């Protein structure tokens, strides 16, 4: 029996999403069907909508989601119907050049198939009523009532964590917390600067707390976001419209600069600031991004002195390991997720939710199904 369901479809960049009925492809032997219960609105979705991130269209957007497994393929042995899962957008083959070097985020199949808007097996998993195949953002397409994914992308987590909190782990929280715990070399007592206090930056603040940082300085342009950063563990805050984050960090470190800088603003000025604010021999982790065709310039001297710069897309994620750990950290009270949710909406209100994100009014708006 075919599966028909409602989904948010982007037909043309610069235009609103359309809520349409779509049909799922037949379930493959290694696939699972997940009934989506909650999905977060992320800036990456907004970049596709604006056209700064280019994918084939029409496309189902959405890549930060959680739900319940409704059906499993004949070859799936480690996931059962009824399991609560968080979806991962980084499937990987496990045996290519990069997977063999413990870099699943660079998996050759992942990088090769992702820009095509297909799933990991190279196929579309949904179509419009006309029969036209739909592309899927980041191997998911989770702004929909259902999602068909390879079993490796459905990570079982404790049933106690609410879906609207669990979905955040699938992208923004994993990226920010993971950058601090898995990617950066934060030592006990280190000074960490976090630039940008959206969902990823606020998660990075919490990751720095977990890593044992001694001082965590949060920088943003919004006093409300900075106040939230302080509640989540920042020991000092800087509003960059009034004060210079570089001077603030140097003042706190006897002129050296931060040991670690985690950038989560996705602005050219923020990228330049990272190189000025980090100490000699320190480490910079870039989490934000701009249009891939745009340039960012730096003062050459700011890049000297043995500074290390690394781009991280998913916080060094090992979803099968990290998602359950982060879910348990929330249940234990060590990871704050409730505070990241600005609002909850229905699927029909998705364009209004993106208007709020575009205007900087929301940290995370969550669609509840």
C-alpha positions as a Markdown table, in Angstrom:
| # | Residue | x | y | z |
|---|---|---|---|---|
| 1 | Unk | 0.0 | 0.0 | 0.0 |
| 2 | Unk | 1.4 | 3.4 | -1.0 |
| 3 | Unk | 2.1 | 6.0 | 1.7 |
| 4 | Unk | 0.7 | 9.5 | 1.0 |
| 5 | Unk | 1.4 | 12.4 | 3.3 |
| 6 | Unk | 1.8 | 16.2 | 3.6 |
| 7 | Unk | 5.1 | 17.9 | 3.1 |
| 8 | Unk | 6.6 | 21.4 | 2.7 |
| 9 | Unk | 7.9 | 21.7 | -0.9 |
| 10 | Unk | 10.2 | 24.4 | -2.3 |
| 11 | Unk | 9.5 | 24.8 | -6.0 |
| 12 | Unk | 11.5 | 28.0 | -6.6 |
| 13 | Unk | 14.1 | 29.9 | -4.6 |
| 14 | Unk | 12.9 | 33.2 | -3.2 |
| 15 | Unk | 9.3 | 31.8 | -3.0 |
| 16 | Unk | 7.4 | 30.4 | 0.0 |
| 17 | Unk | 7.2 | 26.7 | 0.7 |
| 18 | Unk | 4.0 | 25.0 | -0.5 |
| 19 | Unk | 2.3 | 22.4 | 1.7 |
| 20 | Unk | 1.4 | 19.5 | -0.7 |
| 21 | Unk | 0.4 | 15.9 | -0.6 |
| 22 | Unk | 3.3 | 13.6 | -1.8 |
| 23 | Unk | 3.8 | 9.9 | -2.2 |
| 24 | Unk | 6.6 | 7.8 | -0.7 |
| 25 | Unk | 8.7 | 5.4 | -2.8 |
| 26 | Unk | 8.5 | 1.7 | -1.9 |
| 27 | Unk | 10.4 | 0.8 | 1.2 |
| 28 | Unk | 13.8 | -0.6 | 0.5 |
| 29 | Unk | 15.2 | -3.5 | 2.4 |
| 30 | Unk | 17.6 | -1.3 | 4.5 |
| 31 | Unk | 15.2 | 1.6 | 4.8 |
| 32 | Unk | 12.8 | 2.6 | 7.6 |
| 33 | Unk | 9.8 | 4.8 | 7.6 |
| 34 | Unk | 9.8 | 7.4 | 10.4 |
| 35 | Unk | 6.6 | 9.3 | 11.4 |
| 36 | Unk | 8.0 | 12.8 | 12.1 |
| 37 | Unk | 6.8 | 14.2 | 15.4 |
| 38 | Unk | 9.0 | 17.4 | 15.5 |
| 39 | Unk | 11.3 | 19.3 | 13.2 |
| 40 | Unk | 13.4 | 22.4 | 13.8 |
| 41 | Unk | 13.7 | 25.3 | 11.4 |
| 42 | Unk | 17.4 | 25.8 | 10.6 |
| 43 | Unk | 19.4 | 28.5 | 8.8 |
| 44 | Unk | 20.5 | 25.9 | 6.3 |
| 45 | Unk | 16.9 | 25.5 | 5.1 |
| 46 | Unk | 16.7 | 29.3 | 4.9 |
| 47 | Unk | 19.8 | 29.4 | 2.7 |
| 48 | Unk | 18.2 | 26.9 | 0.2 |
| 49 | Unk | 15.0 | 29.0 | 0.2 |
| 50 | Unk | 17.0 | 32.2 | -0.6 |
| 51 | Unk | 19.1 | 30.5 | -3.3 |
| 52 | Unk | 22.4 | 31.1 | -1.5 |
| 53 | Unk | 22.7 | 27.3 | -1.2 |
| 54 | Unk | 21.8 | 25.7 | -4.5 |
| 55 | Unk | 20.1 | 22.4 | -4.9 |
| 56 | Unk | 17.8 | 20.7 | -7.5 |
| 57 | Unk | 14.1 | 21.7 | -7.2 |
| 58 | Unk | 11.4 | 20.9 | -6.3 |
| 59 | Unk | 12.7 | 19.8 | -2.9 |
| 60 | Unk | 11.4 | 18.8 | 0.5 |
| 61 | Unk | 13.4 | 20.8 | 3.0 |
| 62 | Unk | 14.0 | 19.9 | 6.7 |
| 63 | Unk | 17.0 | 18.1 | 8.2 |
| 64 | Unk | 16.6 | 18.5 | 12.0 |
| 65 | Unk | 13.9 | 16.0 | 13.1 |
| 66 | Unk | 12.8 | 13.3 | 15.5 |
| 67 | Unk | 10.0 | 10.8 | 15.4 |
| 68 | Unk | 8.8 | 7.2 | 15.7 |
| 69 | Unk | 9.7 | 4.3 | 13.5 |
| 70 | Unk | 6.6 | 3.1 | 11.8 |
| 71 | Unk | 7.9 | 0.4 | 9.5 |
| 72 | Unk | 11.3 | -1.2 | 8.8 |
| 73 | Unk | 12.8 | -2.9 | 5.7 |
| 74 | Unk | 13.3 | -6.6 | 5.5 |
| 75 | Unk | 17.1 | -6.3 | 6.1 |
| 76 | Unk | 16.9 | -4.0 | 9.1 |
| 77 | Unk | 17.9 | -5.8 | 12.2 |
| 78 | Unk | 18.8 | -3.2 | 14.9 |
| 79 | Unk | 15.7 | -0.9 | 14.8 |
| 80 | Unk | 12.2 | -1.9 | 15.7 |
| 81 | Unk | 8.8 | -0.4 | 15.0 |
| 82 | Unk | 7.9 | 2.0 | 17.7 |
| 83 | Unk | 11.5 | 3.1 | 18.5 |
| 84 | Unk | 12.0 | 6.8 | 19.1 |
| 85 | Unk | 14.7 | 8.2 | 16.8 |
| 86 | Unk | 16.6 | 11.3 | 16.0 |
| 87 | Unk | 17.5 | 11.6 | 12.3 |
| 88 | Unk | 21.1 | 12.2 | 11.2 |
| 89 | Unk | 21.9 | 14.0 | 7.9 |
| 90 | Unk | 25.3 | 12.4 | 7.5 |
| 91 | Unk | 25.0 | 8.9 | 6.2 |
| 92 | Unk | 28.3 | 7.4 | 5.2 |
| 93 | Unk | 29.6 | 4.2 | 3.5 |
| 94 | Unk | 32.2 | 3.2 | 6.1 |
| 95 | Unk | 34.8 | 2.1 | 3.6 |
| 96 | Unk | 35.8 | 4.9 | 1.2 |
| 97 | Unk | 39.1 | 6.9 | 1.4 |
| 98 | Unk | 37.7 | 9.3 | 4.0 |
| 99 | Unk | 35.6 | 6.9 | 6.0 |
| 100 | Unk | 38.7 | 4.7 | 6.4 |
| 101 | Unk | 40.4 | 7.8 | 7.9 |
| 102 | Unk | 37.6 | 8.4 | 10.4 |
| 103 | Unk | 36.1 | 11.3 | 8.5 |
| 104 | Unk | 32.5 | 10.3 | 7.8 |
| 105 | Unk | 31.6 | 13.9 | 7.1 |
| 106 | Unk | 33.7 | 13.6 | 4.0 |
| 107 | Unk | 32.4 | 10.2 | 2.9 |
| 108 | Unk | 32.8 | 10.1 | -0.9 |
| 109 | Unk | 29.2 | 8.9 | -1.5 |
| 110 | Unk | 27.8 | 11.5 | 0.9 |
| 111 | Unk | 29.6 | 14.3 | -0.9 |
| 112 | Unk | 28.8 | 12.9 | -4.3 |
| 113 | Unk | 25.1 | 12.3 | -3.8 |
| 114 | Unk | 24.3 | 15.2 | -1.5 |
| 115 | Unk | 24.3 | 18.0 | -4.1 |
| 116 | Unk | 21.9 | 16.0 | -6.3 |
| 117 | Unk | 19.2 | 16.1 | -3.6 |
| 118 | Unk | 18.8 | 12.3 | -3.6 |
| 119 | Unk | 19.1 | 9.8 | -0.8 |
| 120 | Unk | 22.2 | 7.8 | 0.0 |
| 121 | Unk | 21.3 | 5.1 | -2.6 |
| 122 | Unk | 21.0 | 7.8 | -5.3 |
| 123 | Unk | 17.2 | 7.6 | -5.4 |
| 124 | Unk | 14.3 | 9.9 | -4.6 |
| 125 | Unk | 12.1 | 8.7 | -1.9 |
| 126 | Unk | 9.1 | 10.9 | -2.6 |
| 127 | Unk | 7.1 | 12.3 | -5.6 |
| 128 | Unk | 4.4 | 14.8 | -6.3 |
| 129 | Unk | 0.9 | 13.8 | -7.3 |
| 130 | Unk | 2.0 | 14.5 | -10.9 |
| 131 | Unk | 4.6 | 11.7 | -10.5 |
| 132 | Unk | 7.5 | 14.2 | -10.6 |
| 133 | Unk | 10.4 | 13.0 | -8.3 |
| 134 | Unk | 11.2 | 15.3 | -5.3 |
| 135 | Unk | 14.7 | 16.2 | -4.1 |
| 136 | Unk | 15.5 | 15.8 | -0.4 |
| 137 | Unk | 17.6 | 18.3 | 1.6 |
| 138 | Unk | 20.6 | 16.6 | 3.2 |
| 139 | Unk | 19.4 | 13.1 | 2.6 |
| 140 | Unk | 16.2 | 13.7 | 4.7 |
| 141 | Unk | 13.5 | 16.1 | 3.6 |
| 142 | Unk | 12.0 | 16.1 | 7.1 |
| 143 | Unk | 9.4 | 18.9 | 6.8 |
| 144 | Unk | 6.9 | 16.2 | 6.3 |
| 145 | Unk | 4.6 | 13.9 | 8.1 |
| 146 | Unk | 6.8 | 11.0 | 7.2 |
| 147 | Unk | 10.4 | 10.4 | 6.1 |
| 148 | Unk | 11.9 | 7.3 | 4.4 |
| 149 | Unk | 15.6 | 7.0 | 5.3 |
| 150 | Unk | 18.3 | 4.3 | 5.5 |
| 151 | Unk | 18.3 | 2.7 | 8.9 |
| 152 | Unk | 21.7 | 4.2 | 9.7 |
| 153 | Unk | 20.2 | 7.6 | 9.7 |
| 154 | Unk | 17.6 | 6.8 | 12.4 |
| 155 | Unk | 19.3 | 6.9 | 15.7 |
| 156 | Unk | 17.4 | 5.3 | 18.6 |
| 157 | Unk | 17.3 | 7.5 | 21.8 |
| 158 | Unk | 15.5 | 7.2 | 25.2 |
| 159 | Unk | 11.8 | 7.5 | 25.0 |
| 160 | Unk | 11.7 | 9.9 | 27.9 |
| 161 | Unk | 13.1 | 12.9 | 25.9 |
| 162 | Unk | 10.3 | 14.9 | 24.3 |
| 163 | Unk | 10.3 | 15.0 | 20.5 |
| 164 | Unk | 10.5 | 18.8 | 20.3 |
| 165 | Unk | 13.7 | 18.8 | 22.4 |
| 166 | Unk | 15.1 | 15.6 | 20.7 |
| 167 | Unk | 14.9 | 17.1 | 17.2 |
| 168 | Unk | 17.3 | 19.9 | 18.1 |
| 169 | Unk | 20.1 | 17.3 | 18.7 |
| 170 | Unk | 20.0 | 16.2 | 15.1 |
| 171 | Unk | 21.7 | 19.4 | 13.8 |
| 172 | Unk | 22.2 | 22.6 | 15.8 |
| 173 | Unk | 22.9 | 21.1 | 19.2 |
| 174 | Unk | 25.2 | 18.3 | 17.7 |
| 175 | Unk | 27.1 | 20.9 | 15.7 |
| 176 | Unk | 27.7 | 23.3 | 18.6 |
| 177 | Unk | 28.2 | 20.9 | 21.5 |
| 178 | Unk | 30.2 | 18.5 | 19.3 |
| 179 | Unk | 32.5 | 21.4 | 18.2 |
| 180 | Unk | 33.5 | 21.9 | 21.8 |
| 181 | Unk | 33.7 | 18.3 | 22.9 |
| 182 | Unk | 34.8 | 16.5 | 19.7 |
| 183 | Unk | 36.6 | 19.0 | 17.6 |
| 184 | Unk | 38.2 | 21.7 | 19.7 |
| 185 | Unk | 41.0 | 20.9 | 22.1 |
| 186 | Unk | 39.5 | 22.6 | 25.1 |
| 187 | Unk | 41.6 | 22.1 | 28.2 |
| 188 | Unk | 40.5 | 22.4 | 31.8 |
| 189 | Unk | 40.4 | 26.1 | 32.7 |
| 190 | Unk | 40.8 | 27.4 | 29.1 |
| 191 | Unk | 39.3 | 30.6 | 27.9 |
| 192 | Unk | 36.8 | 30.1 | 25.1 |
| 193 | Unk | 35.2 | 32.8 | 23.0 |
| 194 | Unk | 31.9 | 31.9 | 21.3 |
| 195 | Unk | 30.9 | 34.3 | 18.5 |
| 196 | Unk | 27.2 | 34.2 | 17.6 |
| 197 | Unk | 24.5 | 33.1 | 20.1 |
| 198 | Unk | 21.9 | 31.4 | 17.9 |
| 199 | Unk | 21.1 | 27.7 | 18.4 |
| 200 | Unk | 24.6 | 26.5 | 17.4 |
| 201 | Unk | 26.4 | 29.1 | 19.4 |
| 202 | Unk | 24.3 | 28.5 | 22.5 |
| 203 | Unk | 25.0 | 24.8 | 22.2 |
| 204 | Unk | 28.7 | 25.6 | 21.8 |
| 205 | Unk | 28.6 | 27.5 | 25.1 |
| 206 | Unk | 27.1 | 24.5 | 26.8 |
| 207 | Unk | 29.7 | 22.2 | 25.2 |
| 208 | Unk | 32.5 | 24.4 | 26.5 |
| 209 | Unk | 31.0 | 24.1 | 30.0 |
| 210 | Unk | 31.0 | 20.3 | 29.7 |
| 211 | Unk | 34.6 | 20.4 | 28.4 |
| 212 | Unk | 35.7 | 22.2 | 31.6 |
| 213 | Unk | 36.5 | 25.7 | 30.2 |
| 214 | Unk | 37.4 | 28.2 | 32.9 |
| 215 | Unk | 36.0 | 31.3 | 31.2 |
| 216 | Unk | 33.4 | 31.4 | 28.4 |
| 217 | Unk | 32.9 | 34.7 | 26.7 |
| 218 | Unk | 29.9 | 34.9 | 24.4 |
| 219 | Unk | 29.6 | 37.6 | 21.7 |
| 220 | Unk | 26.5 | 38.6 | 19.8 |
| 221 | Unk | 24.5 | 41.7 | 18.6 |
| 222 | Unk | 21.4 | 40.9 | 20.6 |
| 223 | Unk | 21.2 | 41.5 | 24.4 |
| 224 | Unk | 18.4 | 38.9 | 24.8 |
| 225 | Unk | 20.5 | 36.2 | 23.2 |
| 226 | Unk | 23.5 | 37.2 | 25.4 |
| 227 | Unk | 21.3 | 37.0 | 28.5 |
| 228 | Unk | 20.4 | 33.5 | 27.5 |
| 229 | Unk | 24.0 | 32.6 | 26.9 |
| 230 | Unk | 24.8 | 33.7 | 30.4 |
| 231 | Unk | 22.0 | 31.4 | 31.8 |
| 232 | Unk | 23.5 | 28.5 | 29.8 |
| 233 | Unk | 27.0 | 29.0 | 31.2 |
| 234 | Unk | 28.8 | 32.0 | 29.6 |
| 235 | Unk | 30.9 | 33.7 | 32.3 |
| 236 | Unk | 30.9 | 37.0 | 30.4 |
| 237 | Unk | 29.1 | 38.5 | 27.4 |
| 238 | Unk | 30.0 | 41.1 | 24.8 |
| 239 | Unk | 27.5 | 43.0 | 22.7 |
| 240 | Unk | 29.5 | 43.7 | 19.5 |
| 241 | Unk | 27.4 | 46.7 | 18.6 |
| 242 | Unk | 28.9 | 48.5 | 21.7 |
| 243 | Unk | 32.1 | 46.8 | 22.6 |
| 244 | Unk | 34.9 | 45.0 | 20.7 |
| 245 | Unk | 35.0 | 41.2 | 21.4 |
| 246 | Unk | 38.8 | 41.2 | 20.6 |
| 247 | Unk | 39.5 | 43.8 | 23.3 |
| 248 | Unk | 37.3 | 42.0 | 25.8 |
| 249 | Unk | 39.1 | 38.7 | 25.3 |
| 250 | Unk | 42.5 | 40.3 | 25.5 |
| 251 | Unk | 41.5 | 42.1 | 28.7 |
| 252 | Unk | 40.5 | 38.8 | 30.3 |
| 253 | Unk | 43.7 | 37.0 | 29.3 |
| 254 | Unk | 46.5 | 39.5 | 30.0 |
| 255 | Unk | 46.6 | 40.4 | 26.3 |
| 256 | Unk | 47.1 | 36.9 | 25.0 |
| 257 | Unk | 43.6 | 36.2 | 23.4 |
| 258 | Unk | 41.3 | 33.2 | 23.7 |
| 259 | Unk | 42.7 | 29.7 | 23.8 |
| 260 | Unk | 39.7 | 28.5 | 21.6 |
| 261 | Unk | 37.4 | 30.6 | 19.4 |
| 262 | Unk | 34.1 | 28.9 | 18.3 |
| 263 | Unk | 32.5 | 30.9 | 15.5 |
| 264 | Unk | 28.7 | 30.4 | 15.0 |
| 265 | Unk | 27.6 | 33.7 | 13.4 |
| 266 | Unk | 28.2 | 33.0 | 9.8 |
| 267 | Unk | 29.3 | 36.6 | 8.9 |
| 268 | Unk | 32.5 | 37.8 | 7.3 |
| 269 | Unk | 33.1 | 40.2 | 10.2 |
| 270 | Unk | 32.8 | 37.2 | 12.6 |
| 271 | Unk | 35.3 | 35.1 | 10.7 |
| 272 | Unk | 37.8 | 38.0 | 10.7 |
| 273 | Unk | 37.2 | 38.5 | 14.4 |
| 274 | Unk | 38.2 | 34.8 | 15.1 |
| 275 | Unk | 41.7 | 35.3 | 13.8 |
| 276 | Unk | 42.2 | 38.5 | 15.8 |
| 277 | Unk | 40.8 | 37.2 | 19.0 |
| 278 | Unk | 42.6 | 33.8 | 19.3 |
| 279 | Unk | 46.0 | 33.7 | 21.1 |
| 280 | Unk | 49.2 | 32.6 | 19.4 |
| 281 | Unk | 49.1 | 28.8 | 19.1 |
| 282 | Unk | 45.3 | 28.8 | 19.8 |
| 283 | Unk | 42.6 | 27.1 | 17.8 |
| 284 | Unk | 39.7 | 28.5 | 15.7 |
| 285 | Unk | 36.7 | 26.4 | 14.8 |
| 286 | Unk | 34.4 | 27.8 | 12.2 |
| 287 | Unk | 30.8 | 26.6 | 12.4 |
| 288 | Unk | 28.9 | 29.3 | 10.6 |
| 289 | Unk | 28.9 | 29.8 | 6.8 |
| 290 | Unk | 28.1 | 32.3 | 4.1 |
| 291 | Unk | 27.3 | 31.9 | 0.4 |
| 292 | Unk | 29.9 | 29.4 | -1.0 |
| 293 | Unk | 30.7 | 31.8 | -3.9 |
| 294 | Unk | 31.6 | 34.7 | -1.6 |
| 295 | Unk | 35.0 | 35.8 | -0.3 |
| 296 | Unk | 36.2 | 36.6 | 3.2 |
| 297 | Unk | 39.3 | 38.7 | 3.7 |
| 298 | Unk | 41.8 | 38.7 | 6.6 |
| 299 | Unk | 44.6 | 40.8 | 7.9 |
| 300 | Unk | 47.6 | 38.5 | 7.1 |
| 301 | Unk | 49.2 | 39.2 | 10.4 |
| 302 | Unk | 46.2 | 37.8 | 12.3 |
| 303 | Unk | 46.8 | 34.4 | 10.7 |
| 304 | Unk | 50.4 | 34.1 | 11.9 |
| 305 | Unk | 51.8 | 32.8 | 15.2 |
| 306 | Unk | 51.0 | 29.1 | 14.8 |
| 307 | Unk | 47.2 | 29.6 | 14.9 |
| 308 | Unk | 45.1 | 26.6 | 13.9 |
| 309 | Unk | 41.9 | 27.0 | 11.9 |
| 310 | Unk | 39.4 | 24.3 | 11.3 |
| 311 | Unk | 36.0 | 24.2 | 9.6 |
| 312 | Unk | 33.5 | 21.8 | 11.2 |
| 313 | Unk | 30.1 | 21.0 | 9.7 |
| 314 | Unk | 28.6 | 18.6 | 12.2 |
| 315 | Unk | 30.7 | 18.9 | 15.4 |
| 316 | Unk | 32.7 | 15.7 | 14.7 |
| 317 | Unk | 29.4 | 13.8 | 15.0 |
| 318 | Unk | 29.3 | 10.0 | 15.5 |
| 319 | Unk | 25.5 | 10.0 | 15.6 |
| 320 | Unk | 25.1 | 6.4 | 16.9 |
| 321 | Unk | 27.3 | 7.4 | 19.8 |
| 322 | Unk | 26.6 | 11.0 | 20.4 |
| 323 | Unk | 22.8 | 11.4 | 19.9 |
| 324 | Unk | 21.9 | 9.0 | 22.8 |
| 325 | Unk | 24.6 | 10.6 | 25.0 |
| 326 | Unk | 23.2 | 14.1 | 24.3 |
| 327 | Unk | 19.7 | 12.9 | 24.9 |
| 328 | Unk | 20.7 | 11.5 | 28.3 |
| 329 | Unk | 22.6 | 14.7 | 29.1 |
| 330 | Unk | 19.3 | 16.5 | 28.6 |
| 331 | Unk | 17.4 | 14.1 | 30.8 |
| 332 | Unk | 20.1 | 14.4 | 33.5 |
| 333 | Unk | 19.8 | 18.2 | 33.4 |
| 334 | Unk | 23.4 | 18.8 | 32.1 |
| 335 | Unk | 22.2 | 19.9 | 28.6 |
| 336 | Unk | 19.6 | 22.7 | 28.4 |
| 337 | Unk | 17.3 | 22.4 | 25.4 |
| 338 | Unk | 14.0 | 23.9 | 26.5 |
| 339 | Unk | 15.6 | 27.3 | 26.5 |
| 340 | Unk | 16.5 | 27.1 | 22.8 |
| 341 | Unk | 12.9 | 26.8 | 21.6 |
| 342 | Unk | 11.5 | 30.2 | 20.7 |
| 343 | Unk | 8.1 | 28.8 | 19.5 |
| 344 | Unk | 6.2 | 25.8 | 18.4 |
| 345 | Unk | 4.1 | 25.8 | 15.2 |
| 346 | Unk | 2.1 | 23.6 | 12.9 |
| 347 | Unk | 3.4 | 22.6 | 9.5 |
| 348 | Unk | 0.9 | 25.0 | 7.9 |
| 349 | Unk | 2.6 | 27.9 | 9.6 |
| 350 | Unk | 6.1 | 27.0 | 8.4 |
| 351 | Unk | 6.5 | 30.2 | 6.2 |
| 352 | Unk | 5.7 | 32.4 | 9.2 |
| 353 | Unk | 8.3 | 30.5 | 11.2 |
| 354 | Unk | 11.0 | 31.2 | 8.6 |
| 355 | Unk | 10.0 | 34.8 | 8.5 |
| 356 | Unk | 10.8 | 35.0 | 12.2 |
| 357 | Unk | 14.1 | 33.2 | 11.7 |
| 358 | Unk | 15.0 | 35.5 | 8.8 |
| 359 | Unk | 14.2 | 38.5 | 11.0 |
| 360 | Unk | 16.4 | 37.2 | 13.8 |
| 361 | Unk | 13.4 | 36.8 | 16.1 |
| 362 | Unk | 13.8 | 33.1 | 16.8 |
| 363 | Unk | 16.6 | 30.8 | 18.1 |
| 364 | Unk | 14.7 | 27.6 | 17.1 |
| 365 | Unk | 11.1 | 27.3 | 16.0 |
| 366 | Unk | 9.9 | 23.8 | 16.1 |
| 367 | Unk | 7.2 | 22.3 | 13.9 |
| 368 | Unk | 5.1 | 19.8 | 15.9 |
| 369 | Unk | 3.2 | 17.2 | 14.0 |
